[in-house]
Amino acid sequence: MLCSLSCSAEPVWTVPGGDLRRGEALIRQFGCASCHAIPGIGGARGNVGPPLNHVGSRTFIAGMLRNNPANLVRWIRTPQSVVPGNAMPDLGLTEVQARDIAAYLYTLR
């Protein structure tokens, strides 16, 4: 997992093995738009979960996990193990699927 600094000193994350095009398709397939507003995803205006704009430059995920690729993949795969009882369900995603979704989300800066 790589982090480089841009001119603004914000981390720019890459997700090894993640494919943002597959991630975009998976976001549509798993219905993430029903709960989240997601830039670049048509009709993604859900308001159950937080809007995902600028998720790539946020400091924390779920208000408690440091925003880095390992934590974002963990959150996407098993949010109930991080914060039991929260509104985001475990969707049964594979590690590769979660990496792909994370790769897409990190483009949202």
N, C-alpha and C positions, 0 to 999 in steps of 0.2 A: 504494500500500500504506500503510495507515494504522495507527498505533499510538497508543493513548491510555492514560493511566495510570489505574488503578483506585485505590481507597483503599489497597490493599496495595502499590502501586507496581509491580505486575507488568504487563507489557505485555498489552494486549488487542488481538489482531490481527484485522483483517478482510481478506478476500481479494477485491479488486475483480473483479467478473465471476464470482465463485464462488457456487455454490448448494448449501447444505448438504444439502438434501433429495436432490438429484441425487447429491451426494457419497456419502451413505449408500447409495443404490442401487448406485453404482459399486463401493463397498467390497464389497458382497455379490456383484456380478457378477464382479469380478476375483478373488474368492477370498482376499481379504486375511486373512480369519478363519482360514485354514488355517495361517498362520504367526504371527499376532498375536492377543493378547487385546485386544478393542476394546469399551469400554463402549458400550451402546446397540445393539450388533449381536448378535442372538441367535446363540448357539453359537460366538461368537468367543472361543475359548480356546486358540488356537495358542501354542506356546512355542518356535518356531524363531527368530522375531524378538522384539524387546522388546515388552512390553505397551505399549499406546498411551494408557493412562490418563494424564491430566495432560500430554499432549504440548503442549497449548496454553499451558502455563506453564513449559515447560522452557527452559533457556538454550541448549542445543545440540541439533542433529539429527545423528544418526550419530556422535556424540562429537566432531565437528569443525566442523560448519557452524553459524554463529550462527543461532538460531531466529528467522526472519522469513519473511514470505510468499514472497518470491522464492526463498529457499533451500529452503523446504519443497516448493514446486512443483518445483524442480529435482531434489530428492532423489526425490520421488514419480515423476517422469518418467524420470529417467536415473540411478539409483543406481550403476550400474556405471561411469559417467563420473566420479563423485565418489570412490568407493572401489572400484577394479577388483578383482574376485574376491570381493566380499562376498556374503552369502547372499541379498540382495534382488535379484530379477531385474528387468531392464528389461521392462515389460509392454506397451510400445507405446502408452502413453496419450497422448492429445492434450494440448495446453496447457490447453484448457477442462476436460477431464476431471480433470487434476491440480489445477486451481484448485478444482473442485467438491469433490474429496476433501480438499484442504487446508482448505476452508471448514468441512467437517464436523469434521476433526481439531482445529481451533482452538476448537471448542466444548467439548473435553475438557480441563477445567481442574481 
